[in-house]
Amino acid sequence: MTTSPTATPATTPAATPGVAPESAQSGQSAPVTVPPFAVISGAQVQRALRGREERIVELVEATYRLHGAGDSVNPPSYFLRFPDRPTSRIIALPASVGGGVRVDGLKWISSFPQNVAAGVPRASAVLILNDHDTGYPFACLESSIISATRTAASAALAADRLGRGRPRPTRVGFFGTGLIARYIHTFLAGTGFAFEHIGVHDTSPESAAGFRTYLEQSGAGGVITVHESPEQLVRTCDLLVFATVAGTPHVHDVSWFAHHPLVLHVSLRDLAPEILLESANFVDDVEHCLKAETSPHLAERLTGGRDFLSGTLDDVLSGRTAVPADRTVVFSPFGLGVLDLAVGKFVHDEVARAGELHVVEDFFHELRRYG
Ligand SMILES: NC(=O)c1ccc[n+]([C@@H]2O[C@H](COP(=O)([O-])OP(=O)(O)OC[C@H]3O[C@@H](n4cnc5c(N)ncnc54)[C@H](O)[C@@H]3O)[C@@H](O)[C@H]2O)c1
């Protein structure tokens, strides 16, 4: 592996003098070149993204708009499950995004919840970026950070845009305090949210204590309260973040939401469908979200229809749908592969610009069709 000495153009992978025998032979004018293949570590990903919350939220918004305009391909995620390890899974998210990003690819992300007991993060992931013109993969990136970043950026964007008609929240509550909760807090703080009170509830006291320590060290301020009671957390917060690993709803009481909070339902399966039916519901993508036993999926089953949905986040960004200020608002994002691609391509271009791409020489070795 070598460090690439040259910077890469912002929107296309760097092209080496690869091989173009077919186009040359067929007389086409544009040469086809195979891009070099780079491996980008988690440390490089983190350096490229750290402290750039506002820039990443803009990128995520632009990608939602591309997706909403149809300039993307985002088929259903594929869930690989194991009969002998029922709580674990690996998900494949293939996608293609157009616009100025113009890249195809695949996120391959595993969730092994038992890792947490050993102090190892639950999720691990890689992201493969494929060249738009040749289809050749040109980068493999550590992607648990990219995944957490795009999820948190999407949550911060939703908190801003779905909350514009109501007072800025001052009391935030976190249900579930793992890596995703930490990233969401970082993105909220990094995009201008300031909280007087931060409430925390987790079924694991160790996780809640670890999150409290993170909050204290983050310097974000605010009085921190660890709630034993989920009801107290809901009732005392005007912005709620669900980032648990619950597989079935554990919050059922509609009356807890009488003060109409804004809810970022990132973990998708925490709220009983009855709560959604009393709320204005926004998703990232309707077809994606009404699957896999999510709370919106349960609400669809219960009612036999989709009338309980108010729209997508893109409907709100584009001004097609208004958000009520006098109802509970729930955002349930399934998590789109196009967001991983957009953030991954951003990271690739930043690392290339810094001249720090670790190119694997001769990764693709059979490059002459006829030898
Ligand atoms: N929608 C998206 O785009 C998206 C993207 C990434 C992750 N996620 C989801 O976010 C969730 C959190 O991910 P993570 O990596 O932070 O997980 P994690 O395992 O690090 O943390 C989850 C925490 O939730 C706690 N918990 C479990 N059940 C709970 C309950 N009923 N009440 C309160 N706390 C509870 C656990 O004790 C743990 O501390 C996962 O469900 C993951 O699938 C969603």
The ligand as an SDF file (V2000), in Angstrom:
LIG
                    3D

 44 48  0  0  0  0  0  0  0  0999 V2000
  -32.3840    5.0280   11.3840 N   0  0  0  0  0  0  0  0  0  0  0  0
  -31.1080    5.0670   11.0890 C   0  0  0  0  0  0  0  0  0  0  0  0
  -30.6920    5.6330   10.0790 O   0  0  0  0  0  0  0  0  0  0  0  0
  -30.1200    4.4360   12.0070 C   0  0  0  0  0  0  0  0  0  0  0  0
  -28.7590    4.4860   11.7020 C   0  0  0  0  0  0  0  0  0  0  0  0
  -27.8460    3.9380   12.5990 C   0  0  0  0  0  0  0  0  0  0  0  0
  -28.3050    3.3190   13.7610 C   0  0  0  0  0  0  0  0  0  0  0  0
  -29.6450    3.2660   13.9900 N   0  0  0  0  0  0  0  0  0  0  0  0
  -30.1540    2.6150   15.1900 C   0  0  0  0  0  0  0  0  0  0  0  0
  -29.7700    3.3580   16.3250 O   0  0  0  0  0  0  0  0  0  0  0  0
  -29.8540    2.4860   17.4490 C   0  0  0  0  0  0  0  0  0  0  0  0
  -28.7200    2.7620   18.4180 C   0  0  0  0  0  0  0  0  0  0  0  0
  -27.4910    2.3860   17.8580 O   0  0  0  0  0  0  0  0  0  0  0  0
  -26.1500    2.3740   18.7730 P   0  0  0  0  0  0  0  0  0  0  0  0
  -25.0280    1.9950   17.8610 O   0  0  0  0  0  0  0  0  0  0  0  0
  -26.0580    3.6350   19.5290 O   0  0  0  0  0  0  0  0  0  0  0  0
  -26.4960    1.1550   19.7300 O   0  0  0  0  0  0  0  0  0  0  0  0
  -25.8250    0.7970   21.1420 P   0  0  0  0  0  0  0  0  0  0  0  0
  -26.0250   -0.6710   21.3220 O   0  0  0  0  0  0  0  0  0  0  0  0
  -24.4590    1.3620   21.2150 O   0  0  0  0  0  0  0  0  0  0  0  0
  -26.7270    1.5890   22.1930 O   0  0  0  0  0  0  0  0  0  0  0  0
  -28.0870    1.3050   22.3920 C   0  0  0  0  0  0  0  0  0  0  0  0
  -28.4340    1.6180   23.8170 C   0  0  0  0  0  0  0  0  0  0  0  0
  -29.8530    1.4450   23.9710 O   0  0  0  0  0  0  0  0  0  0  0  0
  -30.0710    0.9180   25.2830 C   0  0  0  0  0  0  0  0  0  0  0  0
  -31.4280    0.3470   25.3460 N   0  0  0  0  0  0  0  0  0  0  0  0
  -31.8690   -0.8230   24.8390 C   0  0  0  0  0  0  0  0  0  0  0  0
  -33.2020   -0.9450   25.0580 N   0  0  0  0  0  0  0  0  0  0  0  0
  -33.5950    0.1780   25.6990 C   0  0  0  0  0  0  0  0  0  0  0  0
  -34.8350    0.6580   26.1690 C   0  0  0  0  0  0  0  0  0  0  0  0
  -35.9590   -0.0570   26.0290 N   0  0  0  0  0  0  0  0  0  0  0  0
  -34.8870    1.8660   26.8100 N   0  0  0  0  0  0  0  0  0  0  0  0
  -33.7610    2.6000   26.9500 C   0  0  0  0  0  0  0  0  0  0  0  0
  -32.5490    2.2040   26.5100 N   0  0  0  0  0  0  0  0  0  0  0  0
  -32.4720    1.0100   25.8940 C   0  0  0  0  0  0  0  0  0  0  0  0
  -28.9450   -0.0840   25.4680 C   0  0  0  0  0  0  0  0  0  0  0  0
  -28.7290   -0.3820   26.8310 O   0  0  0  0  0  0  0  0  0  0  0  0
  -27.7610    0.6840   24.8370 C   0  0  0  0  0  0  0  0  0  0  0  0
  -27.0680    1.4590   25.7940 O   0  0  0  0  0  0  0  0  0  0  0  0
  -29.9130    1.0550   16.8880 C   0  0  0  0  0  0  0  0  0  0  0  0
  -31.2260    0.5700   17.0060 O   0  0  0  0  0  0  0  0  0  0  0  0
  -29.5790    1.2370   15.4390 C   0  0  0  0  0  0  0  0  0  0  0  0
  -30.1670    0.2580   14.6050 O   0  0  0  0  0  0  0  0  0  0  0  0
  -30.5450    3.8200   13.1610 C   0  0  0  0  0  0  0  0  0  0  0  0
  1  2  1  0
  2  3  2  0
  2  4  1  0
  4  5  1  0
  4 44  2  0
  5  6  2  0
  6  7  1  0
  7  8  2  0
  8  9  1  0
  8 44  1  0
  9 10  1  0
  9 42  1  0
 10 11  1  0
 11 12  1  0
 11 40  1  0
 12 13  1  0
 13 14  1  0
 14 15  2  0
 14 16  1  0
 14 17  1  0
 17 18  1  0
 18 19  2  0
 18 20  1  0
 18 21  1  0
 21 22  1  0
 22 23  1  0
 23 24  1  0
 23 38  1  0
 24 25  1  0
 25 26  1  0
 25 36  1  0
 26 27  1  0
 26 35  1  0
 27 28  2  0
 28 29  1  0
 29 30  1  0
 29 35  2  0
 30 31  1  0
 30 32  2  0
 32 33  1  0
 33 34  2  0
 34 35  1  0
 36 37  1  0
 36 38  1  0
 38 39  1  0
 40 41  1  0
 40 42  1  0
 42 43  1  0
M  CHG  2   8   1  16  -1
M  END
$$$$
